[in-house]
Amino acid sequence: GSNSESKRGALIVLEGLDRSGKTSQSSKLLTYLEGLGHSAELWRFPDRSTNVGQMISMYLSNKSQLDDHTIHLLFSANRWEKRSLMETKLKTGTTLIVDRYSYSGVAFSSAKGLDLEWCKAPEIGLLSPDLVLYLDIQPEKAAERGGYGGERYEQLEFQKKVAKCYQGLHDASWKIIDACQPIEDIEKQLQEIVLDCVLTCQKGKPLSNLWS
Ligand code: FDM
């Protein structure tokens, strides 16, 4: 569109293994976009602030046990409960930087052995990211960074399986970033890609749904 009210925001997702640097790069991106005068927000999944999010949080901290399918659907429900707000934000011009999304959902659950297509199904109809930034790091390297908390999935052997599953999810919206570069280099690289995406969305690139 030509006037500022019709300029939509971009849906930008950061994905990667635990300790890949997603979270700190997400907040740097927010600062960067705001500094340029763009309206932007930082989101993350799981969103632990909702009722569903609380159930997920209990599960991740090993305070509750859930069947693998059940927790998978809760992670998906946690995105569905945010879908309409997400669409409103984007349509009113706010760019969303999202730390983990459906790809985490599919990669972590299929790493447990759940069927890939079954894992993808509940994500159908969620908003499709305009850009997925995958912070690529070898599981062994990520583990060396330390700081794995005590949460359920923070174990090297499992992270190796997740890394394999992520590889099967790459599509045209993905940019693979070498997460072992110096932090400032990663930051610069991300800024360039993100700004380009924000401008493309402003020019009227249509929103679409997963999986496309
Ligand atoms: N995770 C995250 C999933 O298994 N499925 C999902 O849909 C999402 C969004 O939850 F180990 C996993 C990934 C990670 C854990 O994530 C919590 P954070 O980023 O550490 O909060």
Residues whose N, C-alpha, C, O or C-beta is under 5 A from the ligand:
A	BS01	FDM	F45 P46 F75 R100 Y101 S104 G105 F108 Y153
